[in-house]
């Protein structure tokens, strides 16, 4: 019997586009990259702020919502199924 999956397992030589790869169930690779960028920005902000460079820490900290907003806008098409 053949099993019909909605996401067939790719063969070894098949190239899977980055946008359709999942790093965790329900989390695509592009989404994970935006989350990673926001997390790194947050951690750098905390490091700078508590390291004594308050102004740079705040500046880097305001990148977080900008990165997440950009990710939300750019990846919105993932949520729309034809």
Biopython code that builds the backbone (N, CA, C, O; Angstrom):
import numpy as np
from Bio.PDB.StructureBuilder import StructureBuilder

atoms = [
    (1, "UNK", "N", (0.833, -1.192, 0.000)),
    (1, "UNK", "CA", (0.000, 0.000, 0.000)),
    (1, "UNK", "C", (0.867, 1.242, 0.000)),
    (1, "UNK", "O", (1.948, 1.274, 0.588)),
    (2, "UNK", "N", (0.373, 2.244, -0.664)),
    (2, "UNK", "CA", (1.066, 3.526, -0.669)),
    (2, "UNK", "C", (0.403, 4.453, 0.324)),
    (2, "UNK", "O", (-0.822, 4.548, 0.398)),
    (3, "UNK", "N", (1.226, 5.121, 1.071)),
    (3, "UNK", "CA", (0.727, 6.084, 2.045)),
    (3, "UNK", "C", (0.794, 7.472, 1.427)),
    (3, "UNK", "O", (1.847, 7.868, 0.927)),
    (4, "UNK", "N", (-0.297, 8.214, 1.449)),
    (4, "UNK", "CA", (-0.335, 9.555, 0.876)),
    (4, "UNK", "C", (-0.246, 10.576, 2.001)),
    (4, "UNK", "O", (-1.192, 10.764, 2.766)),
    (5, "UNK", "N", (0.895, 11.226, 2.087)),
    (5, "UNK", "CA", (1.103, 12.269, 3.092)),
    (5, "UNK", "C", (0.903, 13.624, 2.452)),
    (5, "UNK", "O", (1.105, 13.791, 1.249)),
    (6, "UNK", "N", (0.506, 14.592, 3.261)),
    (6, "UNK", "CA", (0.390, 15.953, 2.736)),
    (6, "UNK", "C", (1.771, 16.543, 2.481)),
    (6, "UNK", "O", (1.915, 17.434, 1.645)),
    (7, "UNK", "N", (2.784, 16.059, 3.188)),
    (7, "UNK", "CA", (4.162, 16.503, 2.993)),
    (7, "UNK", "C", (5.020, 15.266, 2.741)),
    (7, "UNK", "O", (5.555, 14.675, 3.679)),
    (8, "UNK", "N", (5.150, 14.878, 1.480)),
    (8, "UNK", "CA", (5.933, 13.672, 1.219)),
    (8, "UNK", "C", (7.388, 13.852, 1.611)),
    (8, "UNK", "O", (7.931, 14.955, 1.551)),
    (9, "UNK", "N", (8.007, 12.760, 2.012)),
    (9, "UNK", "CA", (9.412, 12.781, 2.388)),
    (9, "UNK", "C", (10.256, 12.956, 1.131)),
    (9, "UNK", "O", (10.113, 12.190, 0.178)),
    (10, "UNK", "N", (11.144, 13.969, 1.121)),
    (10, "UNK", "CA", (11.950, 14.207, -0.070)),
    (10, "UNK", "C", (13.004, 13.115, -0.234)),
    (10, "UNK", "O", (13.458, 12.504, 0.734)),
    (11, "UNK", "N", (13.375, 12.892, -1.495)),
    (11, "UNK", "CA", (14.459, 11.951, -1.733)),
    (11, "UNK", "C", (15.769, 12.596, -1.311)),
    (11, "UNK", "O", (15.821, 13.799, -1.053)),
    (12, "UNK", "N", (16.807, 11.811, -1.243)),
    (12, "UNK", "CA", (18.105, 12.298, -0.766)),
    (12, "UNK", "C", (18.681, 13.424, -1.601)),
    (12, "UNK", "O", (19.352, 14.307, -1.065)),
    (13, "UNK", "N", (18.433, 13.411, -2.904)),
    (13, "UNK", "CA", (19.011, 14.402, -3.806)),
    (13, "UNK", "C", (18.086, 15.570, -4.095)),
    (13, "UNK", "O", (18.465, 16.490, -4.820)),
    (14, "UNK", "N", (16.890, 15.552, -3.546)),
    (14, "UNK", "CA", (15.924, 16.616, -3.803)),
    (14, "UNK", "C", (16.260, 17.857, -2.981)),
    (14, "UNK", "O", (16.571, 17.768, -1.793)),
    (15, "UNK", "N", (16.191, 19.005, -3.631)),
    (15, "UNK", "CA", (16.457, 20.273, -2.955)),
    (15, "UNK", "C", (15.140, 20.842, -2.446)),
    (15, "UNK", "O", (14.181, 20.986, -3.205)),
    (16, "UNK", "N", (15.101, 21.164, -1.150)),
    (16, "UNK", "CA", (13.904, 21.730, -0.537)),
    (16, "UNK", "C", (14.125, 23.230, -0.370)),
    (16, "UNK", "O", (15.123, 23.633, 0.228)),
    (17, "UNK", "N", (13.223, 24.066, -0.882)),
    (17, "UNK", "CA", (13.388, 25.515, -0.699)),
    (17, "UNK", "C", (13.420, 25.883, 0.781)),
    (17, "UNK", "O", (12.729, 25.276, 1.599)),
    (18, "UNK", "N", (14.234, 26.885, 1.112)),
    (18, "UNK", "CA", (14.384, 27.312, 2.503)),
    (18, "UNK", "C", (13.042, 27.688, 3.123)),
    (18, "UNK", "O", (12.791, 27.376, 4.287)),
    (19, "UNK", "N", (12.191, 28.346, 2.367)),
    (19, "UNK", "CA", (10.915, 28.818, 2.908)),
    (19, "UNK", "C", (10.005, 27.676, 3.339)),
    (19, "UNK", "O", (9.151, 27.870, 4.205)),
    (20, "UNK", "N", (10.166, 26.486, 2.755)),
    (20, "UNK", "CA", (9.281, 25.383, 3.119)),
    (20, "UNK", "C", (9.908, 24.439, 4.143)),
    (20, "UNK", "O", (9.252, 23.494, 4.581)),
    (21, "UNK", "N", (11.150, 24.671, 4.528)),
    (21, "UNK", "CA", (11.783, 23.826, 5.537)),
    (21, "UNK", "C", (11.279, 24.206, 6.925)),
    (21, "UNK", "O", (11.027, 25.376, 7.211)),
    (22, "UNK", "N", (11.139, 23.207, 7.770)),
    (22, "UNK", "CA", (10.733, 23.450, 9.157)),
    (22, "UNK", "C", (11.879, 23.052, 10.070)),
    (22, "UNK", "O", (12.421, 21.953, 9.955)),
    (23, "UNK", "N", (12.250, 23.954, 10.983)),
    (23, "UNK", "CA", (13.308, 23.647, 11.946)),
    (23, "UNK", "C", (12.728, 22.981, 13.182)),
    (23, "UNK", "O", (13.410, 22.222, 13.871)),
    (24, "UNK", "N", (11.476, 23.269, 13.453)),
    (24, "UNK", "CA", (10.697, 22.629, 14.510)),
    (24, "UNK", "C", (9.283, 22.506, 13.964)),
    (24, "UNK", "O", (8.939, 23.217, 13.019)),
    (25, "UNK", "N", (8.453, 21.635, 14.520)),
    (25, "UNK", "CA", (7.078, 21.533, 14.017)),
    (25, "UNK", "C", (6.364, 22.889, 14.062)),
    (25, "UNK", "O", (6.238, 23.496, 15.126)),
    (26, "UNK", "N", (5.906, 23.350, 12.920)),
    (26, "UNK", "CA", (5.172, 24.609, 12.837)),
    (26, "UNK", "C", (6.036, 25.851, 12.714)),
    (26, "UNK", "O", (5.500, 26.954, 12.608)),
    (27, "UNK", "N", (7.365, 25.709, 12.726)),
    (27, "UNK", "CA", (8.265, 26.862, 12.639)),
    (27, "UNK", "C", (9.133, 26.707, 11.395)),
    (27, "UNK", "O", (10.020, 25.854, 11.342)),
    (28, "UNK", "N", (8.861, 27.551, 10.390)),
    (28, "UNK", "CA", (9.641, 27.492, 9.159)),
    (28, "UNK", "C", (11.018, 28.115, 9.381)),
    (28, "UNK", "O", (11.230, 28.858, 10.339)),
    (29, "UNK", "N", (11.933, 27.804, 8.492)),
    (29, "UNK", "CA", (13.297, 28.328, 8.607)),
    (29, "UNK", "C", (13.331, 29.860, 8.553)),
    (29, "UNK", "O", (14.037, 30.462, 9.362)),
    (30, "UNK", "N", (12.602, 30.523, 7.639)),
    (30, "UNK", "CA", (12.637, 31.987, 7.648)),
    (30, "UNK", "C", (12.097, 32.583, 8.953)),
    (30, "UNK", "O", (12.631, 33.568, 9.463)),
    (31, "UNK", "N", (11.043, 31.977, 9.480)),
    (31, "UNK", "CA", (10.489, 32.460, 10.748)),
    (31, "UNK", "C", (11.509, 32.297, 11.869)),
    (31, "UNK", "O", (11.663, 33.181, 12.712)),
    (32, "UNK", "N", (12.203, 31.163, 11.875)),
    (32, "UNK", "CA", (13.225, 30.911, 12.893)),
    (32, "UNK", "C", (14.363, 31.925, 12.780)),
    (32, "UNK", "O", (14.918, 32.342, 13.797)),
    (33, "UNK", "N", (14.715, 32.325, 11.559)),
    (33, "UNK", "CA", (15.779, 33.320, 11.383)),
    (33, "UNK", "C", (15.381, 34.676, 11.964)),
    (33, "UNK", "O", (16.198, 35.343, 12.599)),
    (34, "UNK", "N", (14.140, 35.079, 11.751)),
    (34, "UNK", "CA", (13.676, 36.348, 12.338)),
    (34, "UNK", "C", (13.648, 36.267, 13.862)),
    (34, "UNK", "O", (14.027, 37.219, 14.544)),
    (35, "UNK", "N", (13.201, 35.134, 14.394)),
    (35, "UNK", "CA", (13.190, 34.974, 15.852)),
    (35, "UNK", "C", (14.602, 34.972, 16.420)),
    (35, "UNK", "O", (14.844, 35.530, 17.490)),
    (36, "UNK", "N", (15.534, 34.346, 15.708)),
    (36, "UNK", "CA", (16.928, 34.333, 16.139)),
    (36, "UNK", "C", (17.513, 35.745, 16.119)),
    (36, "UNK", "O", (18.213, 36.139, 17.051)),
    (37, "UNK", "N", (17.234, 36.497, 15.076)),
    (37, "UNK", "CA", (17.737, 37.876, 14.976)),
    (37, "UNK", "C", (17.188, 38.740, 16.109)),
    (37, "UNK", "O", (17.930, 39.523, 16.703)),
    (38, "UNK", "N", (15.894, 38.605, 16.416)),
    (38, "UNK", "CA", (15.292, 39.384, 17.497)),
    (38, "UNK", "C", (15.885, 38.981, 18.851)),
    (38, "UNK", "O", (16.142, 39.837, 19.698)),
    (39, "UNK", "N", (16.099, 37.691, 19.051)),
    (39, "UNK", "CA", (16.678, 37.207, 20.309)),
    (39, "UNK", "C", (18.101, 37.719, 20.484)),
    (39, "UNK", "O", (18.471, 38.178, 21.565)),
    (40, "UNK", "N", (18.899, 37.641, 19.423)),
    (40, "UNK", "CA", (20.278, 38.142, 19.503)),
    (40, "UNK", "C", (20.305, 39.643, 19.759)),
    (40, "UNK", "O", (21.141, 40.129, 20.522)),
    (41, "UNK", "N", (19.405, 40.371, 19.132)),
    (41, "UNK", "CA", (19.313, 41.815, 19.371)),
    (41, "UNK", "C", (18.973, 42.100, 20.836)),
    (41, "UNK", "O", (19.568, 42.977, 21.461)),
    (42, "UNK", "N", (18.018, 41.356, 21.368)),
    (42, "UNK", "CA", (17.638, 41.537, 22.768)),
    (42, "UNK", "C", (18.810, 41.250, 23.702)),
    (42, "UNK", "O", (19.086, 42.022, 24.620)),
    (43, "UNK", "N", (19.497, 40.133, 23.460)),
    (43, "UNK", "CA", (20.627, 39.768, 24.321)),
    (43, "UNK", "C", (21.760, 40.794, 24.230)),
    (43, "UNK", "O", (22.375, 41.130, 25.242)),
    (44, "UNK", "N", (22.035, 41.289, 23.026)),
    (44, "UNK", "CA", (23.065, 42.317, 22.855)),
    (44, "UNK", "C", (22.655, 43.604, 23.567)),
    (44, "UNK", "O", (23.493, 44.289, 24.153)),
    (45, "UNK", "N", (21.378, 43.925, 23.512)),
    (45, "UNK", "CA", (20.871, 45.108, 24.190)),
    (45, "UNK", "C", (21.080, 45.011, 25.704)),
    (45, "UNK", "O", (21.541, 45.962, 26.335)),
    (46, "UNK", "N", (20.740, 43.870, 26.271)),
    (46, "UNK", "CA", (20.910, 43.653, 27.711)),
    (46, "UNK", "C", (22.390, 43.736, 28.087)),
    (46, "UNK", "O", (22.752, 44.351, 29.089)),
    (47, "UNK", "N", (23.237, 43.110, 27.270)),
    (47, "UNK", "CA", (24.683, 43.132, 27.514)),
    (47, "UNK", "C", (25.220, 44.561, 27.505)),
    (47, "UNK", "O", (25.973, 44.956, 28.395)),
    (48, "UNK", "N", (24.828, 45.327, 26.497)),
    (48, "UNK", "CA", (25.312, 46.709, 26.400)),
    (48, "UNK", "C", (24.780, 47.561, 27.553)),
    (48, "UNK", "O", (25.532, 48.302, 28.185)),
    (49, "UNK", "N", (23.481, 47.448, 27.818)),
    (49, "UNK", "CA", (22.860, 48.292, 28.839)),
    (49, "UNK", "C", (23.468, 48.041, 30.214)),
    (49, "UNK", "O", (23.862, 48.980, 30.905)),
    (50, "UNK", "N", (23.541, 46.768, 30.609)),
    (50, "UNK", "CA", (24.067, 46.461, 31.928)),
    (50, "UNK", "C", (25.590, 46.468, 31.979)),
    (50, "UNK", "O", (26.185, 46.380, 33.053)),
    (51, "UNK", "N", (26.219, 46.574, 30.800)),
    (51, "UNK", "CA", (27.668, 46.727, 30.737)),
    (51, "UNK", "C", (28.096, 48.177, 30.859)),
    (51, "UNK", "O", (29.289, 48.479, 30.842)),
    (52, "UNK", "N", (27.133, 49.075, 30.980)),
    (52, "UNK", "CA", (27.434, 50.476, 31.190)),
    (52, "UNK", "C", (27.180, 51.374, 29.991)),
    (52, "UNK", "O", (27.211, 52.597, 30.130)),
    (53, "UNK", "N", (26.932, 50.814, 28.833)),
    (53, "UNK", "CA", (26.663, 51.618, 27.642)),
    (53, "UNK", "C", (25.147, 51.710, 27.457)),
    (53, "UNK", "O", (24.572, 51.066, 26.579)),
    (54, "UNK", "N", (24.520, 52.522, 28.300)),
    (54, "UNK", "CA", (23.062, 52.602, 28.364)),
    (54, "UNK", "C", (22.425, 53.035, 27.048)),
    (54, "UNK", "O", (21.438, 52.444, 26.611)),
    (55, "UNK", "N", (22.987, 54.070, 26.415)),
    (55, "UNK", "CA", (22.381, 54.587, 25.190)),
    (55, "UNK", "C", (22.419, 53.556, 24.064)),
    (55, "UNK", "O", (21.419, 53.360, 23.374)),
    (56, "UNK", "N", (23.551, 52.903, 23.872)),
    (56, "UNK", "CA", (23.623, 51.871, 22.830)),
    (56, "UNK", "C", (22.724, 50.691, 23.177)),
    (56, "UNK", "O", (22.110, 50.102, 22.288)),
    (57, "UNK", "N", (22.637, 50.343, 24.442)),
    (57, "UNK", "CA", (21.754, 49.255, 24.855)),
    (57, "UNK", "C", (20.308, 49.539, 24.511)),
    (57, "UNK", "O", (19.598, 48.660, 24.022)),
    (58, "UNK", "N", (19.867, 50.761, 24.761)),
    (58, "UNK", "CA", (18.500, 51.151, 24.420)),
    (58, "UNK", "C", (18.311, 51.162, 22.906)),
    (58, "UNK", "O", (17.288, 50.700, 22.400)),
    (59, "UNK", "N", (19.307, 51.696, 22.182)),
    (59, "UNK", "CA", (19.227, 51.752, 20.724)),
    (59, "UNK", "C", (19.092, 50.353, 20.124)),
    (59, "UNK", "O", (18.237, 50.122, 19.269)),
    (60, "UNK", "N", (19.919, 49.438, 20.564)),
    (60, "UNK", "CA", (19.849, 48.071, 20.046)),
    (60, "UNK", "C", (18.546, 47.404, 20.496)),
    (60, "UNK", "O", (17.988, 46.583, 19.768)),
    (61, "UNK", "N", (18.069, 47.747, 21.670)),
    (61, "UNK", "CA", (16.831, 47.169, 22.186)),
    (61, "UNK", "C", (15.612, 47.527, 21.362)),
    (61, "UNK", "O", (14.665, 46.745, 21.284)),
    (62, "UNK", "N", (15.623, 48.710, 20.741)),
    (62, "UNK", "CA", (14.459, 49.076, 19.924)),
    (62, "UNK", "C", (14.475, 48.369, 18.561)),
    (62, "UNK", "O", (13.522, 48.488, 17.791)),
    (63, "UNK", "N", (15.547, 47.642, 18.265)),
    (63, "UNK", "CA", (15.556, 46.839, 17.040)),
    (63, "UNK", "C", (14.608, 45.649, 17.156)),
    (63, "UNK", "O", (14.061, 45.195, 16.151)),
    (64, "UNK", "N", (14.409, 45.146, 18.360)),
    (64, "UNK", "CA", (13.633, 43.913, 18.554)),
    (64, "UNK", "C", (12.228, 44.031, 17.954)),
    (64, "UNK", "O", (11.863, 43.195, 17.127)),
    (65, "UNK", "N", (11.432, 45.023, 18.331)),
    (65, "UNK", "CA", (10.091, 45.089, 17.721)),
    (65, "UNK", "C", (10.147, 45.374, 16.225)),
    (65, "UNK", "O", (9.253, 44.964, 15.484)),
    (66, "UNK", "N", (11.181, 46.069, 15.776)),
    (66, "UNK", "CA", (11.318, 46.325, 14.341)),
    (66, "UNK", "C", (11.592, 45.040, 13.578)),
    (66, "UNK", "O", (11.011, 44.817, 12.516)),
    (67, "UNK", "N", (12.461, 44.201, 14.100)),
    (67, "UNK", "CA", (12.772, 42.920, 13.460)),
    (67, "UNK", "C", (11.535, 42.026, 13.445)),
    (67, "UNK", "O", (11.227, 41.406, 12.427)),
    (68, "UNK", "N", (10.832, 41.960, 14.566)),
    (68, "UNK", "CA", (9.635, 41.120, 14.626)),
    (68, "UNK", "C", (8.531, 41.641, 13.713)),
    (68, "UNK", "O", (7.810, 40.849, 13.106)),
    (69, "UNK", "N", (8.389, 42.954, 13.608)),
    (69, "UNK", "CA", (7.394, 43.534, 12.704)),
    (69, "UNK", "C", (7.747, 43.250, 11.249)),
    (69, "UNK", "O", (6.878, 42.889, 10.455)),
    (70, "UNK", "N", (9.009, 43.413, 10.904)),
    (70, "UNK", "CA", (9.446, 43.115, 9.537)),
    (70, "UNK", "C", (9.197, 41.642, 9.211)),
    (70, "UNK", "O", (8.722, 41.317, 8.123)),
    (71, "UNK", "N", (9.512, 40.768, 10.139)),
    (71, "UNK", "CA", (9.265, 39.347, 9.928)),
    (71, "UNK", "C", (7.796, 39.050, 9.743)),
    (71, "UNK", "O", (7.419, 38.248, 8.889)),
    (72, "UNK", "N", (6.972, 39.691, 10.536)),
    (72, "UNK", "CA", (5.534, 39.486, 10.429)),
    (72, "UNK", "C", (5.018, 39.928, 9.065)),
    (72, "UNK", "O", (4.215, 39.228, 8.450)),
    (73, "UNK", "N", (5.467, 41.068, 8.596)),
    (73, "UNK", "CA", (5.019, 41.573, 7.295)),
    (73, "UNK", "C", (5.550, 40.723, 6.149)),
    (73, "UNK", "O", (4.803, 40.388, 5.231)),
    (74, "UNK", "N", (6.825, 40.374, 6.193)),
    (74, "UNK", "CA", (7.434, 39.632, 5.099)),
    (74, "UNK", "C", (6.974, 38.177, 5.036)),
    (74, "UNK", "O", (6.952, 37.578, 3.961)),
    (75, "UNK", "N", (6.613, 37.617, 6.170)),
    (75, "UNK", "CA", (6.201, 36.219, 6.203)),
    (75, "UNK", "C", (4.685, 36.043, 6.251)),
    (75, "UNK", "O", (4.200, 34.924, 6.415)),
    (76, "UNK", "N", (3.939, 37.126, 6.112)),
    (76, "UNK", "CA", (2.475, 37.053, 6.184)),
    (76, "UNK", "C", (1.902, 36.126, 5.120)),
    (76, "UNK", "O", (0.860, 35.506, 5.335)),
    (77, "UNK", "N", (2.570, 36.027, 3.980)),
    (77, "UNK", "CA", (2.061, 35.161, 2.917)),
    (77, "UNK", "C", (2.094, 33.684, 3.310)),
    (77, "UNK", "O", (1.364, 32.882, 2.729)),
    (78, "UNK", "N", (2.936, 33.305, 4.296)),
    (78, "UNK", "CA", (2.958, 31.920, 4.762)),
    (78, "UNK", "C", (1.636, 31.507, 5.370)),
    (78, "UNK", "O", (1.271, 30.332, 5.319)),
    (79, "UNK", "N", (0.909, 32.460, 5.949)),
    (79, "UNK", "CA", (-0.345, 32.154, 6.612)),
    (79, "UNK", "C", (-1.527, 32.093, 5.652)),
    (79, "UNK", "O", (-2.603, 31.624, 6.024)),
    (80, "UNK", "N", (-1.343, 32.557, 4.435)),
    (80, "UNK", "CA", (-2.419, 32.543, 3.437)),
    (80, "UNK", "C", (-2.240, 31.332, 2.534)),
    (80, "UNK", "O", (-1.259, 31.221, 1.799)),
    (81, "UNK", "N", (-3.192, 30.446, 2.605)),
    (81, "UNK", "CA", (-3.151, 29.245, 1.777)),
    (81, "UNK", "C", (-4.063, 29.453, 0.587)),
    (81, "UNK", "O", (-5.174, 29.963, 0.728)),
    (82, "UNK", "N", (-3.594, 29.059, -0.582)),
    (82, "UNK", "CA", (-4.411, 29.224, -1.797)),
    (82, "UNK", "C", (-5.555, 28.257, -1.822)),
    (82, "UNK", "O", (-6.342, 28.256, -2.769)),
]
sb = StructureBuilder()
sb.init_structure("model")
sb.init_model(0)
sb.init_chain("A")
sb.init_seg("    ")
for serial, (resi, resn, name, xyz) in enumerate(atoms, 1):
    if name == "N":
        sb.init_residue(resn, " ", resi, " ")
    sb.init_atom(name, np.array(xyz, "f"), 0.0, 1.0, " ", f" {name:<3s}", serial, name[0])
structure = sb.get_structure()
